[in-house]
Amino acid sequence: NYLEQLSAGSIEKIEVITNPSAKESSEGKAGIINIVLKKNKLFGFHADERVNIGRDYRYNQQIRMNENTGDMNVFVNYSFRKDIRNRINSDVRAESTGASLSFKHYNSTLFSHSEPLSHLFTAGIDGHPDDKSALGGSVTYLYNSFTRNDSSHRVFRNSSDVITSEYNRISSGNEIEKEYGLILYYQYNFSKKNNSLRIDLNVTQSPHTENYTFANEYLFPARSELYDNALIKQSETEYKGTVDYSLQPSSKAKIETGYTLEKRRAELDYFAEYFIPGPDIFVEDANKTSQYGFAQTIHALYGNFKYSFGNFGINAGIRFEQVYRRLDLLTLDSTMTNNYLTGYPNCLISYKVNNDLQFQLTYSKRT
């Protein structure tokens, strides 16, 4: 949802890092996609607004403002996105009934109408108290709602192509997703040997709620309608702090080392209920209702070394992670833990033939 809110005009460049350094997390086997956003470097006050209108009632709007005094830059961004989606989907299946060449058939046609709506607000400040230090921070708020109405017509046939069951599965409801984010950083550049110290803190919280009602309308064989409901509540909180020190003894060499602490907590509460005719009440469905909890803490130490000589270049490093994981199956009163210490080395050797041709040999261990 956050990526959908970004307009092409706000993106400076997109980097595909296939061999991340030891500073980066060990997650992601294929690498990292880094999206670099534009920053207004002009002095004074600047503002712009963009509106895009598409087909089928699809449109979005973005407003950006910033004030740059040279020593301080204050920015505020807001974007809005609304969409109306009508979808038709068909699912046709055939299942063998045994050794003979006969099949049971299942056909389903889904008619779906949804209306996603999202708001994204970002505000921040970057400053330079003196010529050696820089600090700043930003806050982010994302609100995304998703209203949906579905109708699925389902038909079952036996091996003689005779209908054995036919009914409509109707659902309606909404989803609400929110995200709160805070980013703080401080960097100090030492005058000796081009070395610097940087501290980063990133905090996010993402509550998510889904509330849906369902009904089965039976066409064949005829029977009373059945009703059931589902309420899903999810919440995830993440903290990430990094202390990074880099040293550049020469124009050809750079050493980087640091420590990262990551903490993550997630909770899932799935509540299901079904309707009982007669007393006309809903009761909890114990077979579907469940609660989960997940907690993870990662301590990481890393070191990275870059050096170039002639047309050759080397980028090597290693990252050690101490991981503590705990999964709580609250419904079953059960807990599972997984604690381990692992090292993740990486190495990239390159040879530049000319400006248009370069050979690379890479090795990395990822999770």
Solvent accessible surface area in square Angstrom, and as a share of the most:
residue,aa,sasa,rsa
1,N,72,0.37
2,Y,86,0.33
3,L,116,0.58
4,E,87,0.39
5,Q,12,0.06
6,L,32,0.16
7,S,22,0.14
8,A,93,0.72
9,G,14,0.14
10,S,8,0.05
11,I,40,0.20
12,E,102,0.46
13,K,105,0.45
14,I,99,0.50
15,E,55,0.25
16,V,105,0.60
17,I,59,0.30
18,T,97,0.56
19,N,20,0.10
20,P,2,0.02
21,S,25,0.16
22,A,4,0.03
23,K,66,0.28
24,E,63,0.28
25,S,33,0.21
26,S,2,0.02
27,E,99,0.44
28,G,34,0.33
29,K,167,0.71
30,A,96,0.74
31,G,20,0.19
32,I,47,0.24
33,I,121,0.62
34,N,57,0.29
35,I,55,0.28
36,V,46,0.26
37,L,73,0.36
38,K,96,0.41
39,K,150,0.63
40,N,56,0.29
41,K,167,0.71
42,L,117,0.58
43,F,150,0.63
44,G,28,0.27
45,F,127,0.53
46,H,55,0.25
47,A,61,0.47
48,D,57,0.30
49,E,101,0.45
50,R,104,0.38
51,V,84,0.48
52,N,75,0.39
53,I,145,0.74
54,G,40,0.39
55,R,206,0.75
56,D,95,0.49
57,Y,162,0.62
58,R,92,0.34
59,Y,78,0.30
60,N,39,0.20
61,Q,53,0.23
62,Q,18,0.08
63,I,56,0.28
64,R,49,0.18
65,M,77,0.35
66,N,14,0.07
67,E,69,0.31
68,N,18,0.09
69,T,82,0.48
70,G,36,0.34
71,D,98,0.51
72,M,83,0.37
73,N,23,0.12
74,V,58,0.33
75,F,44,0.19
76,V,48,0.28
77,N,45,0.23
78,Y,68,0.26
79,S,8,0.05
80,F,37,0.15
81,R,46,0.17
82,K,53,0.22
83,D,1,0.00
84,I,36,0.18
85,R,58,0.21
86,N,104,0.54
87,R,126,0.46
88,I,126,0.64
89,N,85,0.44
90,S,78,0.50
91,D,41,0.21
92,V,113,0.65
93,R,148,0.54
94,A,64,0.50
95,E,104,0.46
96,S,61,0.39
97,T,64,0.37
98,G,46,0.44
99,A,114,0.88
100,S,73,0.47
101,L,168,0.84
102,S,30,0.20
103,F,82,0.34
104,K,93,0.39
105,H,68,0.30
106,Y,39,0.15
107,N,51,0.26
108,S,13,0.08
109,T,42,0.24
110,L,44,0.22
111,F,102,0.42
112,S,14,0.09
113,H,61,0.27
114,S,7,0.05
115,E,63,0.28
116,P,16,0.10
117,L,47,0.23
118,S,6,0.04
119,H,54,0.24
120,L,12,0.06
121,F,82,0.34
122,T,24,0.14
123,A,21,0.16
124,G,10,0.09
125,I,75,0.38
126,D,27,0.14
127,G,10,0.10
128,H,99,0.44
129,P,89,0.56
130,D,74,0.38
131,D,136,0.71
132,K,77,0.33
133,S,7,0.05
134,A,16,0.12
135,L,79,0.39
136,G,8,0.07
137,G,11,0.11
138,S,21,0.13
139,V,70,0.40
140,T,30,0.17
141,Y,74,0.28
142,L,4,0.02
143,Y,54,0.21
144,N,18,0.09
145,S,19,0.12
146,F,35,0.15
147,T,63,0.36
148,R,80,0.29
149,N,67,0.34
150,D,22,0.11
151,S,41,0.27
152,S,7,0.05
153,H,60,0.27
154,R,67,0.25
155,V,13,0.08
156,F,74,0.31
157,R,65,0.24
158,N,50,0.26
159,S,61,0.39
160,S,83,0.54
161,D,90,0.47
162,V,85,0.49
163,I,57,0.29
164,T,68,0.40
165,S,30,0.19
166,E,32,0.15
167,Y,29,0.11
168,N,30,0.15
169,R,50,0.18
170,I,61,0.31
171,S,15,0.10
172,S,42,0.27
173,G,17,0.16
174,N,62,0.32
175,E,41,0.18
176,I,62,0.32
177,E,42,0.19
178,K,65,0.27
179,E,52,0.24
180,Y,94,0.36
181,G,15,0.15
182,L,65,0.32
183,I,78,0.40
184,L,81,0.40
185,Y,45,0.17
186,Y,82,0.31
187,Q,48,0.21
188,Y,65,0.25
189,N,59,0.30
190,F,77,0.32
191,S,95,0.62
192,K,140,0.60
193,K,121,0.51
194,N,110,0.57
195,N,18,0.09
196,S,20,0.13
197,L,51,0.25
198,R,74,0.27
199,I,76,0.39
200,D,41,0.21
201,L,70,0.35
202,N,57,0.29
203,V,33,0.19
204,T,37,0.22
205,Q,82,0.36
206,S,31,0.20
207,P,44,0.27
208,H,42,0.19
209,T,52,0.30
210,E,32,0.15
211,N,72,0.37
212,Y,26,0.10
213,T,69,0.40
214,F,49,0.20
215,A,17,0.13
216,N,21,0.11
217,E,56,0.25
218,Y,40,0.15
219,L,91,0.45
220,F,105,0.44
221,P,72,0.45
222,A,92,0.71
223,R,137,0.50
224,S,84,0.54
225,E,69,0.31
226,L,66,0.33
227,Y,86,0.33
228,D,29,0.15
229,N,31,0.16
230,A,11,0.09
231,L,54,0.27
232,I,32,0.16
233,K,106,0.45
234,Q,70,0.31
235,S,39,0.25
236,E,49,0.22
237,T,25,0.15
238,E,74,0.33
239,Y,106,0.40
240,K,85,0.36
241,G,22,0.22
242,T,14,0.08
243,V,67,0.38
244,D,10,0.05
245,Y,73,0.28
246,S,15,0.10
247,L,41,0.20
248,Q,65,0.29
249,P,72,0.45
250,S,53,0.34
251,S,106,0.69
252,K,114,0.48
253,A,11,0.08
254,K,76,0.32
255,I,73,0.37
256,E,28,0.13
257,T,62,0.36
258,G,12,0.12
259,Y,76,0.29
260,T,2,0.01
261,L,58,0.29
262,E,37,0.17
263,K,91,0.39
264,R,88,0.32
265,R,94,0.34
266,A,20,0.15
267,E,92,0.41
268,L,59,0.29
269,D,50,0.26
270,Y,60,0.23
271,F,72,0.30
272,A,4,0.03
273,E,36,0.16
274,Y,92,0.35
275,F,45,0.19
276,I,60,0.30
277,P,77,0.48
278,G,68,0.66
279,P,85,0.54
280,D,92,0.48
281,I,88,0.45
282,F,84,0.35
283,V,44,0.25
284,E,95,0.43
285,D,21,0.11
286,A,85,0.66
287,N,151,0.77
288,K,112,0.48
289,T,23,0.13
290,S,19,0.12
291,Q,76,0.34
292,Y,86,0.33
293,G,2,0.02
294,F,50,0.21
295,A,31,0.24
296,Q,15,0.07
297,T,26,0.15
298,I,11,0.06
299,H,71,0.32
300,A,0,0.00
301,L,111,0.55
302,Y,8,0.03
303,G,26,0.25
304,N,7,0.04
305,F,86,0.36
306,K,89,0.38
307,Y,82,0.31
308,S,47,0.31
309,F,95,0.39
310,G,75,0.72
311,N,80,0.41
312,F,92,0.38
313,G,13,0.12
314,I,55,0.28
315,N,32,0.16
316,A,29,0.23
317,G,13,0.13
318,I,68,0.35
319,R,5,0.02
320,F,94,0.39
321,E,6,0.03
322,Q,46,0.21
323,V,1,0.01
324,Y,99,0.38
325,R,74,0.27
326,R,122,0.44
327,L,55,0.27
328,D,12,0.06
329,L,30,0.15
330,L,99,0.49
331,T,74,0.43
332,L,132,0.66
333,D,135,0.70
334,S,44,0.29
335,T,69,0.40
336,M,103,0.46
337,T,92,0.54
338,N,77,0.39
339,N,88,0.45
340,Y,60,0.23
341,L,120,0.60
342,T,33,0.19
343,G,21,0.20
344,Y,13,0.05
345,P,47,0.30
346,N,8,0.04
347,C,37,0.22
348,L,34,0.17
349,I,72,0.36
350,S,18,0.12
351,Y,78,0.30
352,K,93,0.39
353,V,63,0.36
354,N,78,0.40
355,N,136,0.70
356,D,140,0.72
357,L,80,0.40
358,Q,91,0.40
359,F,120,0.50
360,Q,105,0.47
361,L,129,0.64
362,T,68,0.40
363,Y,129,0.49
364,S,41,0.26
365,K,88,0.37
366,R,42,0.15
367,T,65,0.38
